[in-house]
């Protein structure tokens, strides 16, 4: 498989997450503001941010798949990786649909709609969940951190040695 010399997935995923939340914030703010130029400008900005978010998500998914197949991992991490991948694909589908509806509203000069509002709320929940699952892979399992399986083995070995050394120590609680 194609091996990436440095991780590109975490670079592009930050654009996807940041743009989705910013687009959502601009959209909701534009929705609650009274009719004005600011309302119109924020609505248009939300559509553009959503479009750029979708484009960033394509790169995020491409590099995610490349790293999924190339990052060194064991079976302990494989299931959470698969779960994160599945959430990412579902999130990308919802993002695609929201982008299509936002562009359609932009073309028709009616950005706000009930369907898009509900879709964006769902999207934000899915982006947050997917991001959490990805962060858990890095911070809980140490995935994509150099020497992950070796580091885990070393940590377990050190813990066992520490337990063995402390067997004759009095319990100080």
C-alpha positions in Angstrom: 0.0 0.0 0.0 0.9 3.7 -0.3 2.8 4.8 2.7 2.5 8.4 3.8 5.8 9.7 5.3 4.0 12.0 7.7 0.3 12.1 8.7 -1.9 14.3 6.5 -5.2 13.1 7.9 -4.9 15.0 11.2 -4.0 18.2 9.2 -7.1 18.2 7.0 -9.5 16.8 9.7 -9.0 20.1 11.7 -10.3 22.1 8.7 -13.3 19.8 8.4 -14.2 20.1 12.1 -13.5 23.9 12.4 -15.4 24.8 9.2 -18.4 22.6 10.1 -18.8 24.2 13.5 -18.1 27.7 12.2 -20.6 27.3 9.3 -23.2 26.0 11.8 -22.6 29.0 14.1 -22.9 31.5 11.2 -26.0 29.7 10.0 -27.8 29.7 13.4 -26.8 33.3 14.0 -28.1 34.4 10.6 -31.3 32.4 11.3 -32.1 34.3 14.5 -31.0 37.8 13.4 -33.7 40.2 12.1 -33.6 40.9 8.4 -30.5 42.9 7.6 -27.4 42.9 5.5 -25.6 41.1 8.3 -28.2 38.3 8.3 -27.8 37.9 4.5 -24.0 38.0 4.6 -23.8 35.5 7.5 -26.1 33.1 5.6 -24.0 33.3 2.5 -20.8 32.9 4.5 -22.3 29.8 6.1 -22.9 28.3 2.7 -19.4 29.0 1.6 -17.9 27.6 4.8 -20.0 24.5 4.4 -18.8 24.0 0.8 -15.1 24.4 1.9 -15.8 22.0 4.7 -17.1 19.5 2.3 -14.0 19.9 0.1 -11.7 19.6 3.1 -13.6 16.5 4.2 -12.9 14.8 0.8 -9.2 15.2 1.5 -9.7 14.2 5.1 -11.3 10.9 4.0 -8.8 10.2 1.3 -5.9 10.6 3.7 -7.8 8.8 6.4 -8.2 5.7 4.2 -4.5 5.8 3.2 -3.5 6.0 6.9 -6.0 3.4 7.9 -4.2 0.9 5.6 -0.7 2.0 6.5 -0.6 2.9 10.2 0.9 0.2 12.3 -1.7 -1.1 14.8 -2.8 -4.2 16.6 -6.2 -5.9 17.0 -6.9 -3.9 20.2 -7.1 -0.7 18.1 -8.6 -2.2 14.9 -12.2 -2.2 16.1 -12.2 1.5 17.3 -10.4 2.4 14.0 -13.2 0.8 12.1 -15.8 2.4 14.2 -14.2 5.9 13.6 -14.1 5.2 9.9 -17.7 4.2 9.7 -18.8 7.3 11.7 -16.6 9.4 9.3 -18.3 8.0 6.2 -21.8 8.6 7.7 -20.8 12.1 8.7 -19.4 12.8 5.2 -22.8 11.6 3.7 -24.7 14.0 5.9 -22.2 16.8 5.1 -22.7 16.2 1.4 -26.5 16.4 1.7 -26.3 19.5 3.8 -24.0 21.1 1.3 -26.3 20.2 -1.6 -29.3 21.7 0.3 -27.3 24.8 1.2 -26.1 25.4 -2.3 -29.7 24.9 -3.6 -31.0 27.4 -1.1 -28.2 29.8 -2.1 -29.1 29.5 -5.8 -32.8 30.0 -5.0 -31.9 33.0 -2.7 -33.5 31.3 0.3 -30.7 30.0 2.4 -32.6 29.0 5.5 -34.9 26.0 5.5 -36.2 23.6 8.1 -34.6 20.6 6.5 -31.2 22.3 6.3 -31.5 23.5 9.9 -32.2 20.0 11.2 -29.5 18.6 8.9 -26.9 20.9 10.3 -27.9 20.0 13.9 -27.5 16.3 13.0 -24.2 17.1 11.2 -22.7 18.9 14.2 -23.6 15.9 16.5 -22.0 13.5 14.0 -18.9 15.7 13.5 -18.4 15.9 17.3 -18.9 12.1 17.7 -16.5 11.3 14.9 -13.9 13.8 16.2 -14.2 12.3 19.7 -13.7 8.8 18.3 -10.6 9.9 16.3 -9.2 11.7 19.3 -9.7 8.6 21.4 -7.6 6.6 18.9 -4.7 9.0 19.4 -5.0 9.9 23.1 -6.4 6.6 24.5 -4.8 4.0 22.2 -1.7 6.0 21.1 -2.5 5.4 17.4 -0.3 7.1 14.9 2.2 7.8 17.7 5.5 6.3 16.7 6.0 2.7 17.9 2.5 2.3 19.2 2.5 -1.5 19.8 6.1 -1.5 21.1 5.3 1.4 23.4 2.3 -0.4 24.8 4.4 -3.5 25.4 7.1 -1.5 27.1 4.4 0.2 29.3 2.9 -3.2 30.3 6.4 -4.6 31.0 7.2 -1.6 33.2 3.9 -1.9 35.1 4.5 -5.7 35.7 8.1 -4.9 36.9 6.7 -2.2 39.2 4.1 -4.6 40.6 6.7 -7.2 41.2 9.1 -4.8 42.9 6.3 -3.5 45.2 5.1 -6.9 46.3 7.0 -6.7 49.6 6.3 -3.0 50.2 3.8 -2.2 52.9 0.5 -0.8 51.6 0.5 2.9 52.4 -3.0 4.3 51.9 
